[in-house]
């Protein structure tokens, strides 16, 4: 039963990949560096153009294009990572809702069992321990059956 509970938990609450977050942060740092280089190169090209230079420096123009290509690639990567994190948040939220629904179903089942147990005895009477023990066994069996009837994990997998 514990293995099944662990499988359900890992399915409903997928782990956030710390390496992906670190790569994402590094990419934003790299984008900042590219933007700084791009601004400096652009400023130099603008100065050359304002001095009425007929042709801007070819190597500087190529550097400008390479930096822009790298910047564009990094922005696309970060956009993809942002979409990934949004999907992860949706999956986690869906898992929370599903887990809440499961917990409410189990609690309502327990409430009826406890009401049955408490209703069998008047408040003045001392309850028989064998009755309480049997009721607790019924509750445990009921919970085990409810867990066994849960759908197999995997339908909210982050791989989708």
N, C-alpha and C positions, 0 to 999 in steps of 0.2 A: 504494500500500500504506500509506503514512503517513496519508493521509486516512481510510482505513478504520480504522486503529489509533486515530486521534484520535476518530473517531465512536464506536468501541467504548468508549474511555476516558470520553468525555463522557456516554455512556449509562449505563455502569456506575457512574460516580462523579459524580452530578449536583452542580453547584456549590451551595453554601449561599448563599442570598440574604442578603447583609449588611444590606440595607434592612429585610427582614422581621425579622431579629434585633434591629435598632435599634428598630423599631416595637414589637416585643414588650417590650423593656426599658422603652421610654417608657410603654407601657401599664401596666406594673407600678408605675412611678413615679406615674402618674396615679391608679392604684388606691390607692396609699398616701395621696395627697392627699385623695381622696374619703373614705377611711376616717377620716382625721383630722377632716375637716369633719363627717362623719356623727356621730362621737363627740362633738364639741363641741355640735352641734345637739341630739343625743339627751340630753346632760347638761343643757342649758338647758331642754328640754321636761320632763325628769324633775324639775328644780328647780321649774318652774312647777306641775307636778302635786303635788309634795310640799307646796307652800304652799297646798294645797287650792283652787287656782284652778279655777274651774268649767270654763273653756275655755282650752286652751293657745293661744298666739298662732297665728293662721291662717297668716300668711305664713311663719312659722318651720316650721310643719307641712308646708306646700307645699314649702319648701326641702328639708326632710328627705326627702320623697318623691322630688323631682327628683334629689337627690344619690344616693339609693338606686337609682333607675332607671339613672343613669349608671354607678354602681358595678357593677350587675348586668350591664349591657351590656359593660363593660370586662372583667369576669370571663369572660363568655362568649367574647369575642374572644381572651383569653389562653388559654382552654381549647382553642379551635380552633387557635391557633398551636402549643400544646403537642402536639396531635394531629398537626399538620403536621410538626413536628420529629421526632416518633417515627416517622412514616412515612418521612421522609428517612433516619433512622438505619437503618431496616429495609432500605431500598433500597440504601444504601451497604454494609451488611453482606452483602446478597445479591450485590452487585457484587463484593465482595472474594472471596466463596466461588466465584463463577463465574470470576473472573480467576485464582484459584488453580488451579481445575480445568483451565482452558485452559493455564496455564503448566506444570502437571504433564504434560499431554498432549504439549505441545511438547518439554519436557525429555526425556520418555521416548522420543520420536521421535529426538531428538538423541543420546541415549545409545546407541541401537541403531546409528545412523550412525557414531558415534565408535568403538564397539566393533568394527564392521566395518572401519573404517580402521585401528585399532590391531592387530586380529587379522591383517591382511594382511602385517604385518611382524614379524619377530622382534626382540626388544630389542637384539640385537647388530648387526642390519643397519641401515644408514643408509636411511631411507625416501626413496623417489623423490618429488621435489617435484611432478611432474606428477600422481602418484597422490593426493597430499595436496590439490592444487588441485582435482582432479576430485571428491574426497570433499567438500570444502568447498562446491563448487557444488551437489552433490547435497543437502547439508544445507540450504543456502539455498533451493533449490527446494522441498524438503520443508516447510520452515517457511512459505514463501509459500503453498503449497497448503493447509496447515493453517489459516492465517489466512483464506484465501479461502473455506474451508468453514465458518467460524464463522457463527452466525446473525446476521442483521442486527440492529443495536442498536435499541432502542425498546421492547422488551417489559418492561423495568424502568423505564420512564419515570416521572418524578415527577408527570406529569400524570394518572396513573391514579387 
